[in-house]
């Protein structure tokens, strides 16, 4: 009677790594999904779609500084294997979300803009904020914005611009570091203590100008004052010549959802004038927005 050969069961982790295109022995890690960990993702979550997370991570690898990338460069920026990146880019290209240049470099396609439109047209915050910002901007003759905190950055969700005062052209979807911006400090100041402690341990405070606060202990004291005062003033810490003031936008229950600011050129408006002329109107506009949410 012929002997039966028993098929050896492969290790579950090995099957997972093969399934997701990782080399044998390499564990599955949500790189790029630092965002996933901070938003509550769990390695043991059975409903978590790793393939979707990887696709989104690949799309986020492109930026203003890196509009075109090879698959190898995307792999380095995301921490994903080249095989996984290749499959993601192939799928995104077939769906019309990335283009392939003659130089074998990839870039985001115009279809990505449908995500931005879907957000701004369906979310109450940007829809309610835009007319209020336009009225405030017209009154003060300065650029005004509303932003929220996403991971470690400030993201603009609404903006009314009358003049360009920064070297970087800001628009809806623009990201800036939270620690050296007025809106970022308002939002950081209202984080739960544990989240603020984690942020200060995690983030590298880089110097953008000679005025930028790069000490975690000093920043913590500044944030305490922001919480007490009800507004944040940042004077040329992100960029020379840029001065701005921001206030919180809250729900009826007092939860801070976003921040609203007015930015001006330092030579045009002294600090005290920003407080006396801008702050009262900014507070009134933020209150109007809060009531509209």
N, C-alpha and C positions, 0 to 999 in steps of 0.2 A: 504494500500500500504506500503510495507516494507521500512523502512528508509535506505537511502544510507549512508554508513560510508565513510567519506572522509579520504583518506590516507594522513597523515601529511608528507610534504616534509622534508627530512633531510637537515641539514645545509651543504652547499657545502664543508666547511672545514672539517666537520665530515666525509663526504664521502671520502675526500682525505686521512685523517688519517687512516681510515679503509682500504682503498685501498693499502696504503704503509705499513701497519702493525704496525702503531703507536697506542698507547692506546688512547681512546677517550679523547679529551681535550688537547692532546699534539700537539703543532704546528709543522709543517714541517720545519725543519731547516737543512741546508746543513752543517752538522758537518763533519769533514773529508774534505768536500768541503770548507774549508777555501781556498783550492786551487781553487774551483769553483768561489768564490767571487772575488779572485784576478785575475782570467782569464776572467772576464767580465760576469760571470753568474748572472742571475737575477731571483728572486723568481717568477716574473710574466712572464718569458719566456715560451711561450706555447710549444716550441720545445725542451725544456730541459728534458732529460730522467733521472728522479730521480733514477730509478732502476739501470741504468748503472753507475751513479755516486756512488751509494752505493756499487756496486760490485767492482769497482775500489778502493774505499776507503778500503774495506775489504782486497784486495790484498796488498795494501800499508801498512797494519798493521804489516805485517811480515818484519823482518829486520835481520841484522847480529846479533843483540843482542837478538832478539826474533824470532828465526827460527821456533819455534813450539808454537802454541797457542790453547787454548780451545775456544769454541764459546763464552763463557762468557768473556774471556780475550779480544777477538776481539771486543766484544760489548763495553767494557770499553775503549779500545784504540781508537775506531772510534766514540763513542758517539751514535751509532745506537742501536735500540732496539734489544733484543735477538731474537725476531721472524724474524726481517729483516735479521740479521746476519745469522741465521740458514738457511734461504732460499737462501741467497747469497752463503754460503759455500756448500750447497747441489748442487746448479747449477754449481758452479765452479768445484766441484768434478766430476760431470757427464761429464763436458766438458774436464776434464783432466788437469785442471790448479792447483788443490790442491789435496793433498793426506791426507787420514785419518789414523793416527797411531793407534796401538793397545791400546795406553794410552788415546784414545779419543781426542788426540791433532791433529790439522791440521798443514800442512806445504805446502809450494809452491812446485809444481811439475816441472819436467824438461821442460814441454811444455811452461812454462812462458818464457823460453829463446828464443822462436820464436819471441817474441816482440822485444827483444834486437837485434836479427839478422835482423829483418825487418827494424828496424830504421837505424842501421849502414850500411846496404847494399843499402838502398834507399835514405838516406839523404846525400847531397853533402858535408856537413861540415866534418863528420868523415871520409868519403872516401878520401877526398882531404888532410885531416890533417895527416892521418896515415903515408904515406911515407915520408912526410916532417919531422915529429917527429922522425921517425926511423933514418933518415939521420942526424938530429941534435943531437940525442942521441948518435949515433956512433961517431960523431965529438967531442962532449964534454965529452963523457964517463959518462954521468949522465942521470937520468930519466927525461923525458919531457912529458908534457900533454897539452891537450886542453880541456876546460870546458866551460859550459854555466851556466847562473843563472836561476834556477827554484824555484819560490817562494822565500824562504829565504836561500836556500842552493845552493852550488856549485855542479854541476853534471858533472862528467867526461864523455866526448864523444869520446875521443881518447887518447891513452897513449903508450909510448915506454919506457919500464922499463929495466934498466941494473943491478940494484941492489936495494935491499929493504932497505930503510933508515927510514921507519916508522914502528911502532908496528902494525898499521892497514895496511892490504894488499890492496892497491888501484888497481882498475880495471875500465873498462868502466861501467858506471852506479853507481859508488861509489859517495856518498854524503858527503860533508863536510860543516861546517858553513862558510858563505861567509866573515864575518867580520874579521876573524883572519887568512885568507889565502891570498896569493899574487894574485891569479887569481880572488878570490872573491872581493878583494879591487879594482882591475882594473874595474870589471864589476859594482860594486857599485858606483865608482867614475864617471861613465858615464851614470848613471841613470838620468832621468829628476828630477828636484829638488823636485817636489811634491812626486814622488815615493820614493826618498831617505828619505824625511822627514817621510813618512809613515813607511818605513822600520825601521828607528831609533826609532820611537815611539813603534813599535810592538815587535821588537826582544829583547830578554833578552841576554845581553852580558855576557856570562859566562867565568870565568877564567879557562884556560886550563893549563897555566904555569904561573910562576911569571912575565913573560913579556907580557902577554896578555892584550891588551887595552880593558878595560871594561867601559870606560867613553864615552858616546855618543858624548859629545862636543869634546873630544880629537880625537875620531875616525873621526868625521866630518872634522877636520883640516887635519888629515892624508890623507883623501880622496881628499881634495882640492889639496894637494901637489902631490898626485898620478896623478890627472888630468892634473896638470901643467907640471910635469916631464915626463909624458908619460910612466911610468912604476911603479911597486909596489915592494918593497922589504919587506919581512916579515922574521924576525929573531927570531926563536924559540918561537913563540906565540901560535902555535897550539900544538907543541910537542917539548920537549927538544932535542936539537941536529939537528933539521930540519931548514934549511935555504933555501929560495926560492926567485926567482925574476920572475915577470910576466909582459907581455905587452898585449895591446889590439889587437884583430883581427877585422878589419873593412871592410865594403863594400867600393866600389868606391865612394859612396856618403858620407862616413865618419861615417856611423852608426856602432857602436860597436856590433858585433854579438857574440863574444866569447873572451876568453883570452887564452894565451899560456904561459907556465912557464917551468923553469928548477929548479929542486930541488937537493940539495946536503947536505952532512953532515957538520955541523958547524965546527967541528974539522979539516975537510979536506980542507975547502975553506973559508978564511976570507971574510968579507963583501966587502972590496974594490976589492978583486980578483974576486968575483962574478960579480961585476959591470964591471970591465975592461975586463974579459975574456968571461963571459957568455952573458952580455947584448947586445953587438953589433951583435953577431951571432943570438941571440934570436929575435932581431928586424928584422934582414934580413929574418929569417924563417917566422915570422908573416906576413911580407910584401909579401912573396912568396905565402903564404896561402891566403891572402886577394885577390891577383890577380887571384887565382884559383877559387874563389867563384863566 
